[in-house]
Amino acid sequence: MITRTLGQIAEMIGSPQPAESYRKIRVQGVSIDTRSIQEGNLFIPIIGDRFNGHKFVRDAFSQGAAAVLWDRNEPDPPVDLPFLLVDDTVAAMQSLARAYRQQLPVRIVGITGSNGKTSTKDMLAALLATRYKTEKTFGNLNNHLGVPLTLLKLEEDTEMAVVEMGMSGLGEIYQLSSIAKPDVAIITNVSEVHLGDLKTRERIVQAKLEILCGLRKNGLFIYNGDNPRLTNQLDELTLEFETASFGSNLQNTLYPTQYQMEETGIRFSINDEECPPLSVPLLGRHQMINALSAIAAARYFGVTYEQIQQGFLAVEATGMRNELIRAGQCLIINDAYKSNPTSLRAALDTLYSMDPNKRKIAVLGGMVELGEESDSMHSEIGEQLDPGRLDALYTIGDSAARIAQSARSRLGDSRITVCSEKNELIEQLKGKVNEDCVILFKGSRGWHLEEVVESLIREASGL
């Protein structure tokens, strides 16, 4: 983590120097939450719609903070304590992260995309860790606060960092990329996510391509070559760095030549005779595609295929993303972190590919951020469900009910259960742990489907 004197931090963010007696105070790490503050941290109070971190500054000091930033527009600064006066605390934290990154020898991979960011991050970090001291974004801290916090947590001797970058509108990834200055940039894919905010698919592509704004000259840009909207916009750009594409199509730089689904992952070969067959302990064909981008980045940094094999076996996946759980006699695919049309189709394909002798059950919540096309996209999912490979459908909420409604002509009423809230869904699923089945849980974060998963696990444990 960042370790600097308060005077050095003032120089890094361009703020006035603190009082002479405070300039040599040693700061170790930063925190924006007094609940997790550690001894020696710089506390950065954030102002939100419903909260103001400045109210907790003295609490921060009582819990071990060494110093704080203070927004000059806030009254009553703590003149009896070490503080730096800034125009905006968030902007100051971002400036500190930018300056710290510039002082580090670390090489950074920035990852963005509509789907697959976190899985790709987890895989690539595991591959790089076979050769380098590697850090990665914790969880999905990928926004205007999360990326600076990730950078400021890096140790001085970190050799590689894999940084996830998310967005909800234009300009956000531009800012994050300009802070992180990646040596390699990856766009996993581009789909309908954020259509509600950005209105058109072309603007979504434009937003994702902002990651190139911070890519270091002579760096590497890795992108999904199967996405025509992305490749079409790339054709219009003059790129000053190396490029590598990945995907299913044979025109890509990296593509799979064969693959086999397994109960705990996928085994595949790629279009490089030097590479032995690889196994990824993540479910779904889409995870193989994500793995291709991780392989491309790892090879760029000199990771051998033998090390890549070892790395895939050590992947520590972030929870609620194709997480396979056994509960009683049933297998649960917990993919409940988020949902959109592309990721939902991929999750359903994963469900379909599981043991053909097991019953297949899909538990679906609604998808968000789809704008005016939300109703039609939910209906389209229902129209595409495969009655030959899906034995039962459960939905929760009004949006997902549209999936159920459009699926009735394919599945029939007897295979469909529509629930309005979580407790009703839990009640409907009781006893499923005693069946030889696979249950997919997929929905946007607000439905908290992981709590339904937990109820099944408790039931299977007799609790």
N, C-alpha and C positions, 0 to 999 in steps of 0.2 A: 504494500500500500504506500501511498505517497507519504514521505517523511521529509518535512521541510521546516525551517523556522517561520514564525509568523511574518517576519520582515521579508523573507523570500517569497512567501505566498502573496504578500501585498504587491511585490514587483511582478509576479506572474499574472495577476489579474488587473494590474493597473490601478489599484486603489491607493489612497493616501497611506503613508506609513503609520503604524500604531505608535503609541507613546514609547519613548526610548526604552523604558523598563520592560516593555512587552515584546520588543523586536526579536529577541533571541529565544522566545518560548518555542519549544519543540512541539510540532503538531504531527500526529501519526494517524492518517486516515481521516475520512470525512463521514458524517452522518446527517441524514435529514429527518431522523425519527428518534426522539428521546427514549423510546422503548427499547431501542437496540444500540444505544450509544456505548462506545467503549472508551476506556481511559486514554486520554490524549487526543481524542478526535477533535476536528474542526466541525462545529455544529453549523449547519446551513439551514436557516428557517425558511420554509416554503410558504408562500401565500396562495391559498386556493379559494374556490367559491364559498366554501363553508368553514374554512379554518385559516389560522394565521400562526405559523410556527414561532413568530416573535414572542408570543405569549408564553412560550415554554423555554425561553433562553436560560432563565435562572435554574430551571429544573435540569437543563442540560449540563450546566456547570456543577450542580450538586451530584450528578451522576458521572462526573469525570471529564467533561469536555475541557479542552485546553484553551479554546478560543471560539469566537463565533463571527459570522458575517452579519451585517445589519443594513437593512434597506434604509437609505437616507430619507425616504418619505415616511418612515415609521417614527412616531414620537418616542421620547424618553429612551435613547440608547443607553446601554449599561456602561456608563462612563467609569465605573469602578472596577470594570472587568476587561480582559483582553478582547477587543473586537476590531473588525475592519469595516469601514463604511463603504457601501457599494450602491450603485444605481439600481440594481436588480439582483436579487440573490440567485435566481436560477441562471441568469446570464453570466454571473460571476463564477458559478460552479462550472458552467460550460467552458468559460475561458480558462479556468484552472485545469480542467481536464485536457483541453487543447494544448496548453503549455506543457503540461506533464508528459503528454504523449510525445511531444517534440523532443523532450529531453531523454526519452527512453530509446534503447536500441531495439526494442521489441518489433517484430514484424506482425502485422495485423491482417486478418481476413475479415472483411465485412460481408454479411449475408443479409439479403432481403428477398422478398417474394410474397405472393399471396398465400401460399401454403408451403410447408416443408422447411421453414426457416429453422425451427428449433430442432427437429430431427437431424437436419444437415449439420447444424452446429454441434450437436452431440457426437455425431459420427466423425466429423472432421477433427474435433478436439481429441478424440480417442486415437485417431491415426497419427496426428502430429505428436501426441504425447509419447509415442514409441521412440521418438528421436530427440525431442526438444522439451524443455520446461514450458508447459502450455497451460494457459488459463482460458476460460470461456465465460460468456454471459451467464449469470445465475438465473435459473428459471426462464422467464421471458421478460426480463428487465430491458426492454428494447426501445424505449421512447426517449424523449428529451431529457428525462431525469435518469433513466436506467443506463443509457450509454455512457454519460459522464461518470456515473458511479462505478460502472464496470472498469473504466480506464483508471480511475483513481484508486481502485483496489489492487491494481497490478503491482507485483513486487518489482524492484529495480532490475532483478536478474531474470525476469520472465523473457523467454525467447520468442514465444508465439502466443497470440491472443486471437480467439475467434469471437467476433462481436456481432450479435444479432441486431438488426435495425428494422423497426416497424414504423408504421405511419398511419394517419387517418386523412391526410390531405397533402396538397402540393407544398413543396418547400421543406417538409420535415426531414426527409431522408437527405436532402441537400445539406441541411444543417448538421445532421449526425455524421455524414461522411466527411464533411469539412473539419469536424472535430477529431474523428478517429484516423483520418488519412490512411486508409487501408492500402496494403501492398497488393492484395488480391481482393476483387469484388465478385460476389456471386449473386445472380438472380435465379432463384429456384424455379419460379414460374410466375405467370400473371393470370389471374382469373377475376371473377366477379366481385371479390371482396372489396368493400369501400365504394361500390357502385352508388350507394345512397349518398355518399359525400361528394364523390367526384363526377357523378352523372354519366360519364362515358367510359368505355373500356380503353379508349385511346389515352385518356387522361390518367388512368390507372397505370398504363405502361410508362407514360411520361414521368409519373411520380417515382416509380421503381428505378427508372434509368438515372435518377438524380444521384444514385450511389456512385456514378462515374465521376461526379464533380470533385470528389475528394481523392479518387484513386491516384496513387503516385505515378508519375511519368515512368514509362517502361514497366509498369505493373502488369498484372494479368486480369482479364475480365472473363469470367466463366458464366455462361448463360444457357438457358433451356432452349435448344434449337428446334424443339417440336412446337413452339408457340409462334404461330404466324404473325400475330399482332406485334410481338416483341421483335422478331427478326425483320419485319417490314420497317419498323422505326429505326432499327439499327442500320439498315441499308442507307438511310438518309443521313447518318452521322459520319463524321471524320474522326476515327479513333486513333489515339496516340499511344496505344499499348497493345500488348499481345492479347489474343482472344482464343477461347476454346469453348466449343459447344458440346452439350451432352443431351441425351434423350434416346428415344426408341428408333428414330429414323436413321438410316444408314449414312446420310450425308453429314451427320454430326461427327465431331472430333472423337468423341467417346460414346459408344453404344453397346448394349448387351447383345451377345450372339446366341445365347441360350440361357434359360433359367428354369428353376424348379421350386415351387412353393413347398415349404415344410411347415409343420405345426408351430414351430417356434421362430420361424424366420424365412429367409429366402436364400437360395444358392444359385449363383450365376457366373457366367464367363463374359469377358469383354473382348473387344476387337484389338487385342494386343497379345500376340503369341507368347510373350514373355510372362504374362500374368497367369498364374494358376487360378482355378475356380475359387471363388470367394463366397463366404457365408456371412450374412448380416442377420443379427438376432432381433430383427424388427419385422413386423408383419406387413405384408402387402407388396404388390408389384411396384407401387409408387415409391416405396422406400428404396427399392433397387435404383430407381431413377435418381432419387436424392443422393444415394451412395455414389453415383457416377460423378457428381460435382465434387464430392468430398475427395474422391480418388484423384481427380484432375488437380485439385489444389495441393493435395499431399505430394503428388509426383513433382509438381512445380518446385516444391521445397526440398526435393531430394529424398523423400521417404521411399524405401524399397517396397516391392510387392510383398516380400516376406513380412516386413513391418506392418504393411497394410492388413495382411491376414491377421496378425496378432492384434492390431488395433480394433478391428471389427469385433473380435471376440470379447473386447474389454469395454464396449460401448455402454455408457451409463445414461440411459434415456430419461429425459424429463417426463414426469408423471402425466397421466391422462392423455397420452398420445400413442394410440395403438398398443396400450399396455395390456398384456395377456395375464389373466388372473384365473386360477382354478378355485371354484366355490362348489363344494360337494361334487356332484357328477357333471356339472356344467362348466364350460369354459366361457369366460367373460372377456370381451375385447373392450377395454375402457378407452374410448377415444372421445371423451366428453369435454375436452378443453374448449373447442370451438367447432363451428360447422359452417360450410358454404357449399354451393353446388359441386365444385370440383373435388373438394376433400370428402364430401359425403359420397359421391360416386366411387371414389377410391376406397373408402371404408367399406362400402357395400360389396365391391369387387373382392376385397379381402375376406369378408364374411362368406361370400359365395365359394371362395377357393378352399375353405377349410374342409375337414374330413366329410366326404359325401354321405357317410353313414350317420352323421349327427343332424338333429333338427337345427334349422337356422332361424334365429329370431332377431329382428331389428327393433330397437327402442330408440325412437327419434324425437328430438326436440326441434324447435324452429330455428331457422337461420336468420341472422340479422345483417344490417348494413347493405341491403340489396335494393333499396330505393323503390321506385315505381314498379320495378319488375319482380318484386318479392312474391306476390301472389302467383304469377305465372311460373316462376322458378320452382316454388314448392309443388305446384301441380305437376310440373314436368317430371320431377323426381318420382312422384307416384305413378305416373304413366310409364316410367322406365323400369319399375321394379320387376324382377324376374320371378314369375310364379313357380317356375320349375326349380328354383334354388332358394326360395324364401318361404318358410313354413308359417311364420306369424309376424305381424307388424303391430307395434304399440306406439302411439304418439302421445305427446303431451303439449298442450297449448293450442291456441287458435291457428297459428301459422302452420304447425305440423299437421293439424287436422286437415289442411288442404292436401297434404300428401296422402293421407288416408282416404279422403274423398275421391281423389283421382285414381287411387289404386283399387277401388272396389270392383271395377269391371275386370281387373286382372286377377285379384286375389280372392274376391268374394267376401261377403260380410263375416263369415265364420272365422276368418284368419286375421281380422282387424279389430283392435281395441283402441278406442279414443279416450284419453284421460285429460282432465282439465287442470289437475294439479298433482304435485309430487306424491303426497300421501296416497292418493287414489292409485297412482301408478305402482307404488310399493305394494299395495294390497293386491293388485292384479297380478303381480309377478311372484307372489308367494308360492312356494312349492316348485318353482322352476329349477332350483338347485338340486332337486332330486331327479331331474330329467337328463338324459344324455343329449345335451344340446350345446350350441354356441350362441351366445347373446352379444350382439353389438350395441353399445351405448354411444350415441353420437348426437350432439346438440350444441347450441351456442352456450357460452359460459353462464349466462343468467339462469339457466334451467337447473344448474347444480346437479346434473345427473350422477356425478360421483357419489352423492349421498344415497342415491338409489342403489348404486353398486355396493356401497358399504353396508346397506341393509341386507343385501343378498349374502355378503360375506359373513355377516353376523348370524344370519339364519343357518348358513352351512356349518357354522361353528357351534351351533346350539345355544347362542347367546340371546 
